């Protein structure tokens, strides 16, 4: 009976805390009086209160006392600090939309997010876990859900043939995954995109959006639209090593239009995409190489799709005029 009473008390406390996450006034701290079960793990009130102290030291200026992302420093920050109450996380190792692992929290806290005000924080090991658990307590999702299963980073099949990875990655980016159809910029000519799409999908892409070489703002679960990165210009938030890029492509980006590609594309193509994106990121800030590529593509010669009758318009069926002069 006593054990049952304790269990019920913990559940009531957790539900009360979860309700507080949704309804307590902006600017008020978490009411930590009893243990909480977060992601299937019971955390003592002492650890949570300690986590709150650590949070105050490292996180409150940006994320706010209530985790809403409206701390004193927030008004001047772009992108804005994350609203931790939503329980939506962009850069986990789990399929997009699922809750991240503790290792994901460690990676982001210790490594930061490139191009943002989320710095790399050297939080002492003795304080890090309490901070992570307190951060979870802002969102009621952790009361009923567990972290997702992390996507394993498989061996890179292109390690011995990186040039081949770039060729394949460019084809996959523009032809198979169609990354530039409605989200990211294209980094190939219209003719190259047409050929890649037809080769890998057997679909003839005969029309392109007007802003093909720019990213397209997309709706998100964060309450505002998000501009997908231009890889030659925008720092990659979750890291620019090949494993970092593989993880982002395979898992997707939570709360955004970037889907999970694991088990959608073959592993060799996931890695080829990682190599190709890394090659684009390497152009950033190097003798204006990214700007030069953009200018070349913007100023490419006029292109029209091949005639549907296989060249009866005086073309060779690939959009190249071979008619009489």
C-alpha positions, 0 to 999 in steps of 0.5 A, spaced: 500 500 500 505 504 501 509 503 495 502 504 491 501 511 495 508 513 493 507 511 486 501 515 485 504 521 489 509 521 484 504 521 478 500 526 481 506 531 482 509 529 475 502 531 472 502 537 476 509 539 473 507 538 466 500 542 467 505 548 470 509 547 463 503 549 459 499 554 464 504 557 469 505 565 467 511 567 463 517 568 467 516 564 473 520 558 474 519 550 475 515 548 481 520 543 483 517 539 490 517 532 488 521 527 484 519 527 476 519 521 471 522 524 465 523 520 459 522 514 463 527 515 468 525 518 475 529 524 477 530 526 485 527 533 487 534 534 489 537 533 482 532 537 479 533 543 484 541 543 483 539 542 475 535 549 476 541 552 479 546 550 473 541 552 468 540 559 472 548 560 471 549 557 464 542 558 460 537 563 463 540 569 460 537 566 453 532 561 454 529 565 460 527 563 467 521 559 464 524 556 458 520 560 454 526 563 450 525 570 452 531 571 457 534 578 458 539 577 452 533 574 447 531 580 444 537 581 440 539 574 438 537 571 431 535 565 431 532 566 437 533 562 443 529 555 443 522 555 447 524 549 451 517 548 453 515 546 446 519 539 447 521 540 439 528 539 438 532 540 431 538 536 432 538 530 435 540 523 432 533 520 432 528 520 427 526 527 426 520 529 431 522 524 436 525 526 443 533 526 443 537 522 447 541 525 453 547 524 449 544 529 444 543 534 449 551 533 451 553 534 444 549 540 443 551 543 450 558 541 450 559 543 442 554 549 441 550 550 435 554 553 429 552 560 427 547 561 433 548 564 440 548 557 443 555 557 445 559 551 447 559 550 454 564 547 458 559 545 464 562 540 469 561 533 468 558 533 475 553 538 473 551 536 466 546 531 467 542 535 472 542 540 467 539 536 462 534 533 466 532 540 469 531 542 461 527 536 460 522 538 465 520 544 462 516 540 457 510 535 458 512 531 453 518 528 457 512 525 462 509 521 457 514 519 452 521 516 452 527 518 447 527 515 440 532 510 438 538 513 435 540 512 428 547 509 428 552 512 423 554 507 419 561 506 416 563 511 410 563 506 403 566 512 400 572 513 404 577 510 399 573 514 393 571 521 395 571 524 388 566 518 386 562 520 392 562 528 390 559 525 383 554 521 386 552 526 391 551 531 386 546 527 382 542 524 389 542 532 391 539 534 385 536 528 381 533 523 387 532 527 393 530 533 389 533 537 395 532 544 390 525 543 388 522 547 394 527 547 399 535 548 398 538 552 393 540 548 387 548 548 385 547 545 378 545 548 371 538 546 369 540 541 364 544 538 369 538 537 374 534 535 368 539 529 366 540 527 374 532 527 375 531 523 369 537 518 370 535 517 377 527 517 377 525 517 370 521 523 371 522 529 366 523 535 370 521 540 365 520 547 369 523 550 375 521 555 380 524 562 379 528 562 385 532 556 383 538 558 386 536 561 393 533 557 399 525 557 400 522 559 407 518 553 410 513 553 415 516 550 422 513 547 428 516 553 432 511 558 430 515 561 425 518 560 418 525 557 417 530 558 411 533 552 409 541 553 409 544 555 403 550 550 404 555 555 401 553 561 405 550 558 412 554 555 417 551 548 419 548 548 426 550 541 428 557 541 425 560 540 419 564 533 419 562 528 415 559 524 421 555 530 423 552 531 416 550 524 415 547 524 422 543 531 420 541 528 413 539 521 416 535 523 422 532 529 419 531 536 422 526 536 428 520 541 427 522 543 420 521 541 413 527 537 413 525 529 413 528 523 416 532 520 410 534 514 413 531 507 410 529 512 404 535 513 401 541 507 400 546 508 405 551 509 400 547 515 397 546 518 404 554 518 405 554 521 398 550 526 400 554 528 406 560 528 402 557 533 397 554 538 402 561 538 405 564 540 399 559 545 398 560 548 405 568 548 404 566 553 399 564 558 404 569 564 405 574 561 400 576 566 395 568 568 394 568 561 391 561 560 393 559 567 390 562 565 384 558 559 383 552 562 384 553 567 379 555 562 374 549 559 375 545 565 375 548 567 368 548 560 365 545 560 358 538 560 357 536 552 357 529 549 355 527 542 356 528 537 350 522 536 345 517 531 347 518 528 340 525 526 341 528 532 337 523 534 332 524 541 334 531 541 331 534 539 338 538 533 339 533 531 344 537 534 350 535 541 349 541 543 345 540 546 338 543 542 332 539 545 327 542 548 320 545 555 321 
